[in-house]
């Protein structure tokens, strides 16, 4: 019970932010659908890149930051934790630019490779605003929130992000519709909100919100960077594989037309909404497991991981069952186009029951970050790609199952993801 209580205490404030984030992203999808099927298809093409940025900055490289700071504090080295803040900030700036340059400067060329020229044209202005204005601020806000979580200050990190995600939907609606910016207004709203959020997070961290004051007068050190990157880089590769999976499935569906791409986009968004919901538990697991590992208590680290994994499985599985039972209801919330609704209904009915395995895998992935054990999560991401892309192609083309084959492949992929990571949480590997 003490482990469960510790996870809940840290997860509760993050859960509120995650619920608001999930709600904001649902409203975003609804607003995109109101702009018409071409705009929804354009939004769906940008979706994997936007999700990748959020996953890398918040859960992947952010997890590396949480893990590095938690392990430093767990081993009684607060000075090292203070020096890690500058290194984390530098990583955030460079990573944000890596998204901003291709997707804000060359959106038609990049997005056209995924969704074709029509969808890329519909998405171009949206991508320019979202990544041009929002990439670096989003990375910085999530990185500094990870600094706070590494110090066990999850509530303080959540406070700023709760305000940001609460502000995003009304500002997005205002810019998209009354101001007439359409889909581009959603990108401008995201960028503006996270610009303010990043500045607020800087003030909080600088004032010692993480339990220590950051040290900025420190020479950048390869060893300090590696404490973050040894976990964060592998986690970013895993996030990239996850989003590349969605991109490749989208590319396989693109020849079937914008309605099919838009319908699968709805399914993919609901699937990835599991991430912010599980992230509340996952962020607690990264910090708690990191502290336990820093103190040398690997048995406790494993027990914490399994406790959190069971919680995440229960939440994700419950949501997946509801979605699978009422797929048409959820599909109609986001589109009135019968063709789009039909594709989304089929996808949700097939993929929904697999959400439980996805939730389990995501929670144990975050726990693995805290432990610094990332090989098996990487193997799990590769297995997901193989089933969703390769398996889906075989089922759809060779076995002539059509769209159902693609969606079964996606479901098998996320189930394999959870099973492979779960197999790694054992004494012979976590020691």
C-alpha positions in Angstrom: 0.0 0.0 0.0 2.9 2.4 0.7 4.1 2.0 -2.9 0.6 2.5 -4.3 0.2 5.6 -2.1 3.6 7.0 -3.2 2.7 6.6 -6.8 -0.7 8.1 -6.4 0.7 11.1 -4.5 3.1 11.9 -7.3 0.7 10.9 -10.1 -2.4 12.8 -9.0 -1.3 16.4 -9.9 0.2 15.1 -13.2 -3.1 13.3 -13.9 -5.0 16.5 -13.8 -2.6 18.0 -16.4 -2.8 14.8 -18.5 -6.6 14.8 -18.4 -6.6 18.5 -19.6 -4.0 17.7 -22.2 -6.1 14.7 -23.5 -9.2 16.9 -23.5 -7.4 19.8 -25.3 -6.2 17.3 -28.0 -9.7 16.0 -28.5 -11.0 19.6 -28.9 -8.1 20.2 -31.3 -9.3 17.2 -33.4 -12.9 18.4 -33.3 -11.9 21.9 -34.4 -9.8 20.5 -37.2 -12.7 18.4 -38.4 -14.9 21.6 -38.4 -12.6 23.0 -41.1 -13.6 20.2 -43.5 -12.3 16.8 -44.6 -9.2 18.2 -46.4 -8.2 20.2 -43.3 -8.7 17.1 -41.1 -6.6 15.1 -43.5 -3.9 17.8 -43.3 -4.1 17.7 -39.5 -3.8 13.9 -39.5 -0.6 14.2 -41.6 1.0 16.6 -39.1 -0.3 14.5 -36.1 2.6 12.0 -36.0 5.2 14.8 -36.0 3.3 16.8 -33.3 2.9 13.7 -31.2 6.6 12.8 -31.7 7.6 16.3 -30.4 5.4 15.9 -27.3 6.5 12.4 -26.6 10.2 13.2 -27.0 10.2 16.4 -25.0 7.9 15.2 -22.2 8.3 11.5 -21.9 11.5 10.5 -23.8 14.2 13.1 -23.3 12.1 14.4 -20.5 12.3 11.0 -18.9 16.0 11.1 -19.3 16.1 14.4 -17.4 13.8 13.0 -14.6 15.9 9.9 -14.3 19.2 11.7 -14.2 18.1 14.2 -11.6 16.3 11.5 -9.5 19.3 9.2 -9.5 21.6 12.1 -8.5 19.3 13.1 -5.6 18.8 9.5 -4.6 22.6 9.0 -4.3 22.9 12.2 -2.2 24.4 14.5 -4.9 22.3 17.7 -5.2 25.1 19.7 -6.7 25.2 17.3 -9.6 21.4 17.7 -10.1 21.9 21.5 -10.1 24.4 21.3 -12.9 22.2 19.0 -15.0 19.6 21.8 -15.5 21.9 23.8 -17.9 22.7 20.6 -19.9 19.0 19.8 -20.1 18.1 23.3 -21.3 20.8 23.1 -24.1 19.4 19.8 -25.2 15.9 21.3 -25.4 16.9 24.2 -27.6 18.8 22.0 -30.1 16.0 19.4 -30.2 13.4 22.1 -30.7 15.3 23.5 -33.6 15.6 20.0 -35.1 11.8 20.0 -35.4 11.3 23.7 -36.3 13.6 23.8 -39.3 12.2 21.0 -41.5 8.6 21.3 -40.5 8.3 25.1 -40.4 10.6 25.9 -43.3 9.9 22.9 -45.6 6.4 21.7 -44.5 5.1 20.9 -48.0 8.1 18.8 -48.9 8.2 16.9 -45.7 4.5 16.3 -45.2 4.0 15.5 -48.9 6.1 12.4 -48.4 3.6 11.1 -45.9 0.1 12.2 -47.0 0.5 13.4 -50.6 0.5 16.9 -52.0 -3.2 17.7 -51.3 -2.9 16.9 -47.6 0.5 18.6 -47.3 -0.9 21.8 -48.8 -3.8 21.8 -46.4 -1.4 21.3 -43.5 1.4 23.7 -44.5 0.3 26.9 -42.7 -0.7 24.9 -39.6 2.8 23.2 -39.5 4.6 26.5 -39.9 2.9 28.0 -36.9 2.9 25.0 -34.7 6.6 24.2 -35.2 8.0 27.6 -36.1 6.6 29.3 -33.0 6.0 26.3 -30.7 8.8 23.8 -31.1 11.5 25.3 -28.9 9.1 26.6 -26.3 7.3 23.3 -26.1 10.6 21.5 -25.6 11.8 23.9 -23.0 8.5 23.8 -21.0 8.5 20.0 -20.9 12.2 19.8 -20.1 11.9 22.2 -17.1 8.8 20.3 -16.0 10.9 17.2 -16.0 13.5 19.0 -13.8 10.7 19.6 -11.3 9.5 16.0 -11.4 13.1 14.7 -10.9 13.1 16.7 -7.7 9.8 15.1 -6.7 7.8 18.3 -7.3 5.2 16.9 -9.6 2.5 19.2 -8.4 4.5 22.3 -9.2 5.3 21.0 -12.7 1.6 20.2 -13.3 0.4 23.6 -12.2 2.0 25.5 -15.1 1.1 22.8 -17.7 -2.5 22.6 -16.4 -2.9 26.4 -17.1 -1.3 25.9 -20.6 -3.6 23.0 -21.6 -6.7 24.8 -20.2 -5.9 27.9 -22.2 -5.1 26.1 -25.5 -8.6 25.1 -26.7 -10.4 28.5 -26.3 -7.4 30.3 -27.9 -7.3 27.8 -30.7 -11.0 28.2 -31.4 -10.7 32.0 -31.3 -7.9 32.0 -33.8 -9.3 29.3 -36.0 -12.8 30.5 -36.4 -13.6 34.1 -35.3 -10.2 35.3 -36.5 -10.5 33.2 -39.6 -7.1 31.5 -39.5 -8.6 28.0 -39.9 -6.4 25.1 -39.2 -3.4 27.4 -39.0 -5.0 29.1 -36.0 -4.6 25.9 -34.0 -0.8 25.9 -34.6 -0.5 29.6 -33.7 -2.5 28.9 -30.5 -0.2 26.0 -29.5 2.9 28.0 -30.1 1.7 31.1 -28.2 0.5 29.1 -25.2 3.8 27.2 -24.8 5.9 30.3 -25.3 4.3 31.7 -22.2 4.4 28.3 -20.4 8.2 28.0 -21.0 8.9 31.4 -19.6 6.8 30.7 -16.5 8.6 27.3 -16.0 12.0 29.1 -16.2 11.0 31.4 -13.4 9.7 28.5 -11.2 12.9 26.4 -11.7 15.2 29.3 -11.2 13.6 30.1 -7.9 14.4 26.6 -6.6 11.1 24.9 -7.3 12.8 21.5 -7.8 14.2 21.7 -4.3 17.6 23.1 -5.4 18.7 26.2 -7.4 20.1 25.4 -10.8 23.8 26.1 -11.5 24.2 28.0 -14.7 27.9 28.9 -14.2 29.1 25.5 -15.1 31.2 24.4 -18.1 29.2 22.0 -20.3 30.4 18.4 -19.6 30.2 15.4 -21.8 29.6 13.2 -18.7 26.7 15.4 -17.6 25.1 15.3 -21.0 25.5 11.6 -21.0 23.7 11.1 -17.7 20.6 12.5 -19.5 21.3 11.2 -23.0 22.1 7.6 -22.1 18.4 7.3 -21.2 16.9 10.1 -23.2 18.4 9.3 -26.6 17.3 5.7 -26.5 13.8 6.9 -25.4 13.7 9.3 -28.3 14.6 6.5 -30.7 11.7 4.5 -29.2 9.4 7.5 -29.6 10.5 8.0 -33.1 9.8 4.3 -33.9 6.3 4.6 -32.4 5.5 7.7 -34.5 7.2 6.2 -37.6 4.9 3.3 -37.2 1.9 5.7 -37.4 3.5 7.5 -40.3 4.1 4.3 -42.2 0.6 3.0 -41.7 -0.7 6.4 -42.8 1.5 6.2 -45.9 0.2 2.8 -46.7 -3.4 4.1 -46.5 -2.7 7.4 -48.4 -3.4 5.9 -51.8 -7.0 5.1 -50.6 -7.8 8.8 -50.3 -8.2 11.7 -47.8 -11.2 10.1 -46.1 -9.3 7.0 -45.2 -6.3 9.0 -43.9 -8.6 11.2 -41.8 -10.5 8.2 -40.4 -7.3 6.5 -39.4 -6.1 9.9 -38.0 -9.0 9.8 -35.6 -8.2 6.3 -34.5 -4.5 7.2 -34.1 -5.2 10.2 -32.0 -7.4 8.3 -29.6 -4.7 5.6 -29.4 -2.1 8.2 -28.5 -4.4 9.8 -26.0 -3.4 6.9 -23.8 0.0 8.4 -23.5 -0.9 11.6 -21.5 -3.3 9.5 -19.4 -0.6 6.9 -18.6 2.1 9.6 -18.3 0.7 10.6 -14.9 1.6 7.2 -13.5 4.7 6.9 -15.7 6.2 10.2 -14.5 5.8 9.0 -10.9 7.4 5.7 -11.8 10.5 7.3 -13.4 11.1 9.4 -10.3 10.4 6.7 -7.7 12.3 4.0 -9.6 15.2 6.4 -10.2 15.4 7.2 -6.5 15.3 3.5 -5.5 18.0 2.7 -8.1 20.1 5.6 -7.0 20.0 4.2 -3.5 20.8 0.7 -4.7 17.5 -0.9 -3.9 16.7 -2.8 -7.1 14.1 -5.1 -5.6 12.0 -2.1 -4.5 12.4 -0.6 -8.0 10.9 -3.7 -9.5 8.0 -3.7 -7.1 7.3 -0.1 -7.8 7.3 -0.8 -11.6 4.8 -3.6 -11.4 2.5 -1.7 -9.1 2.4 1.2 -11.5 2.1 -1.1 -14.5 -1.0 -2.8 -13.1 -2.6 0.6 -12.5 -1.9 1.8 -16.0 -3.2 -1.5 -17.5 -6.5 -1.2 -15.7 -7.1 2.4 -16.8 -6.1 1.9 -20.5 -8.0 -1.5 -20.8 -11.2 0.1 -19.4 -11.1 2.9 -21.9 -10.3 0.5 -24.7 -13.3 -1.7 -24.0 -15.6 1.3 -24.0 -14.2 2.6 -27.3 -14.5 -0.9 -28.9 -18.1 -1.3 -27.8 -19.1 2.2 -29.0 -16.7 2.9 -31.9 -19.2 4.8 -34.1 -20.2 7.1 -31.2 -16.6 8.2 -30.8 -16.0 8.5 -34.5 -19.0 10.8 -35.0 -17.7 13.1 -32.3 -15.0 14.2 -34.6 -16.4 14.0 -38.1 -19.7 14.2 -39.9 -18.3 12.8 -43.1 -19.9 9.3 -43.5 -16.8 7.9 -45.2 -14.5 9.2 -42.5 -16.8 7.9 -39.8 -16.9 4.4 -41.4 -13.1 4.1 -41.5 -12.7 5.4 -37.9 -15.4 3.1 -36.6 -13.8 0.0 -38.1 -10.3 1.0 -36.8 -11.6 1.8 -33.2 -13.5 -1.5 -33.0 -10.4 -3.5 -33.9 -7.7 -1.5 -32.0 -9.6 -0.5 -28.9 -9.3 -3.9 -27.0 -5.5 -3.7 -27.3 -5.3 -0.4 -25.4 -4.6 -2.3 -22.1 -1.4 -3.8 -23.4 -0.4 -0.4 -24.6 -1.0 1.2 -21.2 1.0 -1.5 -19.5 3.9 -1.1 -21.9 4.0 2.7 -21.6 4.0 2.6 -17.8 6.8 0.0 -17.7 8.7 2.0 -20.3 8.7 5.0 -17.9 9.8 2.7 -15.1 12.7 1.5 -17.3 13.8 5.0 -17.8 14.2 5.4 -14.0 16.2 2.2 -13.9 18.3 3.2 -16.9 17.4 -0.1 -18.5 16.3 0.7 -22.1 17.3 -2.2 -24.3 14.1 -4.1 -23.9 11.8 -1.1 -24.4 13.8 -0.5 -27.7 13.1 -4.1 -28.7 9.4 -3.6 -27.8 9.2 -0.6 -30.1 10.8 -2.5 -32.9 8.3 -5.4 -32.5 5.5 -2.9 -32.6 6.7 -1.5 -35.9 7.2 -5.0 -37.4 3.6 -6.1 -36.5 1.8 -2.8 -37.4 3.7 -2.0 -40.6 4.9 -5.4 -41.9 2.2 -7.5 -40.4 -0.5 -5.1 -41.4 0.8 -5.1 -45.0 0.8 -8.9 -45.1 -2.7 -9.1 -43.7 -4.1 -6.4 -46.0 -2.3 -7.2 -49.2 -1.2 -10.9 -49.2 -4.2 -12.2 -47.3 -6.6 -9.7 -49.0 -8.1 -8.4 -45.7 -8.0 -4.8 -46.8 -8.4 -2.0 -44.2 -9.2 -4.6 -41.5 -5.8 -6.2 -42.1 -4.0 -2.9 -41.5 -5.9 -2.3 -38.3 -5.4 -5.8 -36.9 -1.6 -5.2 -37.5 -1.8 -2.0 -35.4 -3.6 -3.9 -32.6 -1.1 -6.7 -32.7 1.8 -4.2 -32.6 0.7 -2.4 -29.5 -0.1 -5.7 -27.8 3.4 -7.0 -28.6 4.9 -3.7 -27.2 3.4 -4.2 -23.8 4.3 -7.9 -23.7 7.9 -7.5 -24.6 8.5 -4.7 -22.0 6.7 -6.7 -19.3 9.0 -9.6 -19.9 12.0 -7.5 -19.0 11.0 -6.5 -15.5 12.7 -9.4 -13.7 15.7 -9.7 -11.3 18.1 -11.1 -14.0 17.8 -7.9 -16.0 16.9 -5.3 -13.3 19.8 -5.6 -10.9 
